[in-house]
Amino acid sequence: MPLNDMLNVKSFESLPVTEQMQYIHSEGHYLHYRIKGWCKINIYWLGSFYAEVWFLYNLKDVGLIRTYTKATCLDPYLADLHVPQLFE
């Protein structure tokens, strides 16, 4: 699907969770993950928005999908991201 045919955030949010997950797997670009309590939280870029998938370890299931339209949602992931120095 070309980038201009991708779903906007409102259309994505109106989908059932199973279809949201299918869309994330087919069109999303995995960026990073973080751990919070009993959850592993993956973040994906979907063109015009980001989606966080909260995976519940104890239930082995998706507990929540959150969407964001601003890059500030990446802040919690940056603290864990280690990029080697390119220039010394």
Accessible surface in RSA format (square Angstrom, percent):
REM  Atomic radii and reference values for relative SASA: ProtOr
REM  Chains: A
REM  Algorithm: Lee & Richards
REM  Probe-radius: 1.40
REM  Slices: 20
REM RES _ NUM      All-atoms   Total-Side   Main-Chain    Non-polar    All polar
REM                ABS   REL    ABS   REL    ABS   REL    ABS   REL    ABS   REL
RES MET A   1   124.81  64.6  61.52  40.7  63.29 150.7  69.15  58.8  55.66  73.7
RES PRO A   2    84.71  61.7  72.00  65.6  12.71  46.2  84.18  69.5   0.53   3.3
RES LEU A   3   114.06  63.5  97.01  69.4  17.05  42.9  97.97  68.8  16.10  43.3
RES ASN A   4   137.78  95.0  99.03  95.7  38.75  93.3  46.98 113.1  90.80  87.8
RES ASP A   5    87.01  61.0  67.81  67.5  19.20  45.4  19.20  45.2  67.81  67.6
RES MET A   6    30.50  15.8  11.51   7.6  19.00  45.2   5.80   4.9  24.70  32.7
RES LEU A   7    51.56  28.7  47.30  33.8   4.26  10.7  50.13  35.2   1.43   3.8
RES ASN A   8    83.77  57.8  79.83  77.1   3.93   9.5  31.31  75.4  52.46  50.7
RES VAL A   9    26.66  17.5  25.96  23.5   0.71   1.7  25.96  22.6   0.71   1.9
RES LYS A  10   149.68  73.0 143.30  87.9   6.38  15.2  96.37  86.7  53.31  56.8
RES SER A  11    43.34  36.6  36.71  49.0   6.63  15.3  15.11  32.2  28.22  39.5
RES PHE A  12     0.07   0.0   0.07   0.0   0.00   0.0   0.07   0.0   0.00   0.0
RES GLU A  13    79.16  45.4  57.76  43.7  21.40  50.9  28.90  55.9  50.26  41.0
RES SER A  14    90.28  76.3  53.00  70.7  37.29  85.9  48.52 103.3  41.76  58.5
RES LEU A  15    45.40  25.3  38.58  27.6   6.83  17.2  38.97  27.4   6.44  17.3
RES PRO A  16    76.38  55.7  63.09  57.5  13.29  48.3  76.11  62.8   0.27   1.7
RES VAL A  17    80.51  53.0  76.65  69.4   3.86   9.3  76.65  66.6   3.86  10.5
RES THR A  18    98.78  70.3  93.61  94.9   5.17  12.3  80.00 107.5  18.78  28.4
RES GLU A  19    78.14  44.9  76.31  57.7   1.83   4.4  20.99  40.6  57.15  46.7
RES GLN A  20    15.17   8.5  15.17  11.1   0.00   0.0   0.00   0.0  15.17  11.5
RES MET A  21    33.61  17.4  33.50  22.2   0.11   0.3  33.61  28.6   0.00   0.0
RES GLN A  22   122.72  68.6 115.29  84.3   7.43  17.7  45.76  97.4  76.96  58.4
RES TYR A  23    20.28   9.5  16.83   9.6   3.45   9.0  19.81  14.9   0.47   0.6
RES ILE A  24     0.95   0.5   0.00   0.0   0.95   2.3   0.00   0.0   0.95   2.6
RES HIS A  25   130.33  71.2  98.11  68.2  32.21  82.4  68.98  71.1  61.35  71.4
RES SER A  26    80.82  68.3  44.96  60.0  35.86  82.6  45.52  96.9  35.30  49.4
RES GLU A  27    35.39  20.3  28.78  21.8   6.61  15.7   3.97   7.7  31.42  25.7
RES GLY A  28    19.67  24.3   0.00   N/A  19.67  24.3   0.00   0.0  19.67  44.1
RES HIS A  29    98.38  53.8  94.35  65.6   4.03  10.3  59.63  61.5  38.75  45.1
RES TYR A  30   112.35  52.5  86.69  49.3  25.66  66.8  78.36  58.9  33.99  41.9
RES LEU A  31    76.65  42.7  51.22  36.6  25.43  63.9  53.41  37.5  23.25  62.6
RES HIS A  32    36.53  20.0  36.51  25.4   0.02   0.0  26.39  27.2  10.14  11.8
RES TYR A  33    89.70  41.9  89.19  50.7   0.52   1.3  41.13  30.9  48.57  59.9
RES ARG A  34    39.61  16.6  39.42  20.1   0.19   0.5  12.44  17.0  27.18  16.5
RES ILE A  35    95.15  54.1  67.04  49.9  28.10  67.7  67.04  48.3  28.10  76.3
RES LYS A  36   116.73  56.9 109.77  67.4   6.96  16.6  65.03  58.5  51.70  55.1
RES GLY A  37    69.49  85.7   0.00   N/A  69.49  85.7  40.63 111.5  28.85  64.6
RES TRP A  38   181.69  72.9 177.78  86.0   3.91   9.2 148.12  79.0  33.57  54.5
RES CYS A  39    13.21  10.0  13.21  14.7   0.00   0.0   0.00   0.0  13.21  14.2
RES LYS A  40    64.55  31.5  64.55  39.6   0.00   0.0  19.58  17.6  44.98  47.9
RES ILE A  41     0.00   0.0   0.00   0.0   0.00   0.0   0.00   0.0   0.00   0.0
RES ASN A  42    26.00  17.9  26.00  25.1   0.00   0.0   0.00   0.0  26.00  25.1
RES ILE A  43     0.26   0.1   0.26   0.2   0.00   0.0   0.26   0.2   0.00   0.0
RES TYR A  44    25.58  11.9  25.58  14.6   0.00   0.0   9.82   7.4  15.76  19.4
RES TRP A  45    85.36  34.3  85.36  41.3   0.00   0.0  73.91  39.4  11.45  18.6
RES LEU A  46     0.29   0.2   0.00   0.0   0.29   0.7   0.00   0.0   0.29   0.8
RES GLY A  47    20.39  25.1   0.00   N/A  20.39  25.1   4.18  11.5  16.21  36.3
RES SER A  48    78.30  66.2  51.19  68.3  27.11  62.5  56.20 119.7  22.10  31.0
RES PHE A  49     1.41   0.7   0.06   0.0   1.36   3.5   1.12   0.7   0.29   0.8
RES TYR A  50    35.16  16.4  35.16  20.0   0.00   0.0  10.62   8.0  24.54  30.3
RES ALA A  51     0.00   0.0   0.00   0.0   0.00   0.0   0.00   0.0   0.00   0.0
RES GLU A  52     2.00   1.1   2.00   1.5   0.00   0.0   0.00   0.0   2.00   1.6
RES VAL A  53     6.37   4.2   6.16   5.6   0.21   0.5   6.16   5.4   0.21   0.6
RES TRP A  54    31.93  12.8  31.93  15.5   0.00   0.0  31.93  17.0   0.00   0.0
RES PHE A  55    67.64  33.8  67.64  41.9   0.00   0.0  67.64  41.0   0.00   0.0
RES LEU A  56    42.53  23.7  42.53  30.4   0.00   0.0  42.53  29.9   0.00   0.0
RES TYR A  57    90.83  42.4  84.90  48.3   5.93  15.4  71.49  53.7  19.34  23.8
RES ASN A  58   102.53  70.7  67.44  65.2  35.09  84.5  31.73  76.4  70.80  68.4
RES LEU A  59   120.73  67.2  98.57  70.5  22.16  55.7 102.50  72.0  18.23  49.1
RES LYS A  60   164.54  80.3 142.10  87.2  22.44  53.4  98.09  88.3  66.45  70.8
RES ASP A  61    83.46  58.5  80.91  80.5   2.55   6.0  13.27  31.2  70.20  70.0
RES VAL A  62    38.00  25.0  21.10  19.1  16.90  40.7  21.10  18.3  16.90  45.8
RES GLY A  63    41.92  51.7   0.00   N/A  41.92  51.7  10.48  28.8  31.44  70.4
RES LEU A  64    81.84  45.6  75.91  54.3   5.93  14.9  81.78  57.4   0.06   0.2
RES ILE A  65    25.66  14.6   1.81   1.4  23.84  57.5   1.81   1.3  23.84  64.7
RES ARG A  66   104.08  43.7  99.48  50.7   4.60  10.9  16.11  22.0  87.97  53.3
RES THR A  67    31.02  22.1   8.27   8.4  22.75  54.2   2.71   3.6  28.31  42.8
RES TYR A  68    64.10  29.9  58.38  33.2   5.72  14.9  55.11  41.4   8.99  11.1
RES THR A  69    85.83  61.0  58.60  59.4  27.22  64.9  35.26  47.4  50.57  76.4
RES LYS A  70   145.59  71.0 140.72  86.3   4.87  11.6  93.14  83.8  52.45  55.9
RES ALA A  71    59.46  54.7  48.08  74.2  11.38  25.9  48.52  68.3  10.93  29.0
RES THR A  72    96.06  68.3  87.20  88.4   8.85  21.1  70.62  94.8  25.44  38.5
RES CYS A  73    13.20  10.0   1.52   1.7  11.67  27.4  11.99  30.4   1.21   1.3
RES LEU A  74    39.78  22.2  39.78  28.5   0.00   0.0  39.78  27.9   0.00   0.0
RES ASP A  75    83.19  58.3  74.49  74.1   8.70  20.6  28.35  66.7  54.84  54.7
RES PRO A  76    62.59  45.6  41.88  38.2  20.71  75.3  53.25  44.0   9.33  58.0
RES TYR A  77     4.07   1.9   4.07   2.3   0.00   0.0   4.07   3.1   0.00   0.0
RES LEU A  78    99.99  55.7  87.80  62.8  12.20  30.7  88.00  61.8  11.99  32.3
RES ALA A  79    92.42  85.0  55.53  85.7  36.89  83.9  69.03  97.2  23.39  62.0
RES ASP A  80    81.26  56.9  73.34  73.0   7.92  18.7   9.30  21.9  71.96  71.8
RES LEU A  81    81.44  45.4  65.14  46.6  16.30  41.0  65.56  46.0  15.87  42.7
RES HIS A  82   158.51  86.6 131.18  91.2  27.33  69.9  95.43  98.4  63.07  73.4
RES VAL A  83   106.98  70.4  80.08  72.5  26.90  64.8  81.42  70.7  25.56  69.3
RES PRO A  84   103.86  75.7  89.29  81.4  14.57  53.0 101.10  83.5   2.76  17.2
RES GLN A  85   148.61  83.1 118.80  86.8  29.81  71.0  43.52  92.6 105.09  79.7
RES LEU A  86   145.55  81.1 111.38  79.7  34.17  85.9 114.18  80.2  31.37  84.4
RES PHE A  87   177.53  88.8 159.35  98.7  18.18  47.3 163.21  98.9  14.33  41.0
RES GLU A  88   202.38 116.2 122.66  92.8  79.72 189.8  73.16 141.5 129.22 105.5
END  Absolute sums over single chains surface
CHAIN  1 A     6295.8       5087.1       1208.8       3841.2       2454.6
END  Absolute sums over all chains
TOTAL          6295.8       5087.1       1208.8       3841.2       2454.6
